[in-house]
Amino acid sequence: MKRKTLTVHEVADYIGVSIDTIYTMVREKQIPHVRVRRRIFFSIETIDSWMKDQEQKSLEVI
């Protein structure tokens, strides 16, 4: 069965930012995530959708 979630390290690599940036975005509730006790997970499907939304928002500003 294929995993549907990413860890902090994996999502940082997936979207091309630093691990510290991901932790900051989680803390400031800027990126969709799920906490399971002390661990933080990201749904691949949700991250892809969130990235598309971010792209659309950046185009609207122009």
Backbone as JSON, one array per atom type, in Angstrom:
{
  "sequence": "MKRKTLTVHEVADYIGVSIDTIYTMVREKQIPHVRVRRRIFFSIETIDSWMKDQEQKSLEVI",
  "N": [[0.84, -1.18, 0.0], [0.58, 2.17, -0.87], [1.94, 5.04, 0.7], [0.12, 7.91, 1.8], [0.84, 10.18, 2.96], [3.21, 12.73, 3.98], [6.24, 13.41, 5.73], [7.68, 16.06, 7.77], [10.3, 16.51, 6.81], [10.11, 15.29, 4.29], [8.05, 16.78, 3.02], [9.25, 19.27, 2.93], [11.33, 18.81, 1.14], [9.77, 18.06, -1.05], [8.34, 20.41, -1.77], [10.4, 22.16, -1.98], [11.62, 23.79, 0.0], [13.22, 24.85, 3.11], [13.53, 22.77, 6.06], [13.19, 24.18, 8.42], [11.59, 26.27, 7.49], [9.21, 24.91, 6.95], [8.48, 24.1, 9.56], [8.04, 26.65, 10.68], [5.91, 27.53, 9.08], [3.97, 25.65, 9.81], [3.68, 26.25, 12.54], [2.64, 28.83, 12.3], [0.29, 28.27, 11.1], [0.13, 28.22, 8.27], [0.27, 26.27, 6.39], [-1.42, 23.35, 5.37], [-1.82, 20.69, 7.67], [-1.52, 17.72, 9.75], [-1.55, 16.7, 13.08], [-0.28, 14.01, 14.88], [-0.12, 13.05, 17.89], [3.01, 14.01, 18.77], [4.01, 14.14, 16.27], [4.11, 15.44, 12.92], [2.2, 15.48, 10.02], [1.59, 15.52, 6.47], [-0.84, 15.54, 3.99], [-0.44, 14.26, 0.8], [-2.17, 14.77, -1.33], [-3.6, 16.99, -0.34], [-1.52, 18.86, -0.03], [-0.75, 19.18, -2.72], [-3.1, 20.36, -3.73], [-3.16, 22.67, -2.14], [-0.84, 23.92, -3.06], [-1.62, 24.54, -5.68], [-3.67, 26.36, -5.11], [-2.15, 28.4, -3.89], [-0.63, 29.19, -6.06], [-2.64, 30.2, -7.76], [-3.52, 32.37, -6.18], [-1.22, 33.97, -6.29], [-1.25, 34.7, -8.94], [-3.53, 36.25, -9.1], [-2.81, 38.58, -7.81], [-1.21, 39.9, -9.57]],
  "CA": [[0.0, 0.0, 0.0], [1.37, 3.4, -0.99], [1.65, 6.07, 1.71], [-0.56, 9.11, 1.31], [1.29, 11.31, 3.77], [4.62, 13.1, 3.97], [6.77, 13.96, 6.98], [8.2, 17.43, 7.63], [11.47, 16.45, 5.93], [9.67, 14.95, 2.94], [7.3, 17.89, 2.41], [10.23, 20.33, 2.65], [11.98, 18.4, -0.12], [8.72, 18.01, -2.08], [8.02, 21.75, -2.27], [11.64, 22.89, -2.23], [11.97, 24.77, 1.03], [13.96, 24.25, 4.23], [12.77, 22.15, 7.15], [12.83, 25.28, 9.33], [10.47, 26.98, 6.87], [8.01, 24.1, 7.17], [8.1, 24.23, 10.98], [7.49, 27.99, 10.86], [4.59, 27.55, 8.42], [3.07, 24.86, 10.67], [3.44, 27.03, 13.76], [1.81, 29.98, 11.95], [-0.89, 27.72, 10.42], [0.16, 28.65, 6.88], [0.29, 25.1, 5.52], [-2.3, 22.33, 5.95], [-1.1, 19.57, 8.28], [-2.21, 16.95, 10.78], [-0.68, 16.26, 14.16], [-0.56, 12.76, 15.56], [0.7, 13.27, 19.08], [4.04, 15.03, 18.53], [4.44, 14.07, 14.87], [3.38, 16.29, 11.97], [2.08, 14.84, 8.71], [0.98, 16.3, 5.4], [-1.46, 14.73, 2.94], [0.11, 14.62, -0.52], [-3.27, 15.34, -2.1], [-3.89, 18.32, 0.21], [-0.39, 19.74, -0.36], [-0.87, 19.5, -4.15], [-4.21, 21.3, -3.85], [-2.72, 23.91, -1.5], [0.13, 24.55, -3.97], [-2.39, 25.13, -6.78], [-4.32, 27.55, -4.56], [-1.12, 29.43, -3.71], [-0.29, 29.65, -7.4], [-3.76, 31.04, -8.2], [-3.48, 33.62, -5.41], [-0.13, 34.79, -6.78], [-1.65, 35.22, -10.25], [-4.55, 37.27, -8.87], [-2.16, 39.8, -7.35], [-0.59, 40.56, -10.73]],
  "C": [[0.89, 1.25, 0.0], [0.95, 4.42, 0.07], [1.01, 7.28, 1.06], [-0.15, 10.35, 2.08], [2.79, 11.52, 3.61], [4.99, 13.6, 5.36], [7.24, 15.39, 6.72], [9.38, 17.44, 6.65], [11.06, 16.19, 4.48], [8.92, 16.1, 2.27], [8.24, 19.06, 2.11], [10.93, 20.04, 1.33], [10.99, 18.47, -1.28], [8.43, 19.39, -2.64], [9.24, 22.65, -2.41], [11.96, 24.0, -1.25], [12.7, 24.07, 2.17], [13.0, 23.65, 5.26], [12.32, 23.22, 8.13], [11.64, 26.08, 8.8], [9.17, 26.22, 7.09], [7.55, 24.22, 8.61], [7.48, 25.6, 11.27], [6.09, 28.08, 10.26], [3.56, 26.76, 9.23], [2.69, 25.68, 11.9], [2.49, 28.2, 13.48], [0.54, 29.58, 11.18], [-1.0, 28.2, 8.97], [0.13, 27.49, 5.9], [-0.59, 24.02, 6.17], [-1.5, 21.12, 6.46], [-1.98, 18.88, 9.31], [-1.18, 16.55, 11.82], [-1.18, 14.94, 14.71], [0.42, 12.71, 16.73], [1.73, 14.34, 18.78], [4.51, 15.06, 17.08], [3.54, 14.91, 13.99], [3.39, 15.58, 10.62], [1.35, 15.75, 7.75], [0.4, 15.33, 4.37], [-0.91, 15.2, 1.6], [-0.96, 15.32, -1.35], [-3.59, 16.77, -1.64], [-2.77, 19.3, -0.11], [-0.44, 20.13, -1.84], [-1.96, 20.53, -4.38], [-3.83, 22.67, -3.29], [-1.75, 24.66, -2.41], [-0.6, 25.21, -5.14], [-3.1, 26.4, -6.32], [-3.33, 28.7, -4.39], [-0.73, 30.03, -5.05], [-1.38, 30.58, -7.93], [-3.76, 32.39, -7.49], [-2.37, 34.54, -5.92], [-0.46, 35.4, -8.15], [-2.68, 36.33, -10.11], [-3.96, 38.61, -8.47], [-1.61, 40.6, -8.52], [-1.54, 41.36, -11.52]]
}
